[in-house]
Amino acid sequence: MNPVELLKRYGLNAYSTECDECGEQMPLDKWFVDALAKKTDEELEDSHFLQVVDGMCINMDGYYGGFTDMMAGFKTPTTSPYWALCHDCCVKLYEAFPNCAARSKPGHPYETPGEPCCKWGWTFRHDEDGKITGTEFGDGSFMPGE
């Protein structure tokens, strides 16, 4: 089965999916799409993950008596054992749970030094020769290179 057919089978298109909180379209990671196409049907049934660009996927395996006790009979097209969140919803999540956010530092990369997407981002600074001089963080801090 080709990747496009496979993703449509799971309610996704070949290029993006919606944020489970706000509905914003998020691009799917190309590696994920390619890897998904190589899985067997049995492997797909056991696979409960998604990879999006600039977002976060939270897998809720749950367990008996847990907050997410996802019994097989409850899984329908409108329920899911994972959430896919866009960048802005991730920021809201991190702001709501700062202790959990602190444990997941340094966060994610952003493109341009001096232009962070949020305080949980990071990027490398380079000198005029292209050598990395250190790491800049979205919260304004800087860690010099060696």
Summary of the structure (lengths in Angstrom):
residues: 146
radius of gyration: 18.4
end to end distance: 48.2
largest distance: 59.4
contacts: 347
relative contact order: 0.11
helix: 27%
strand: 23%
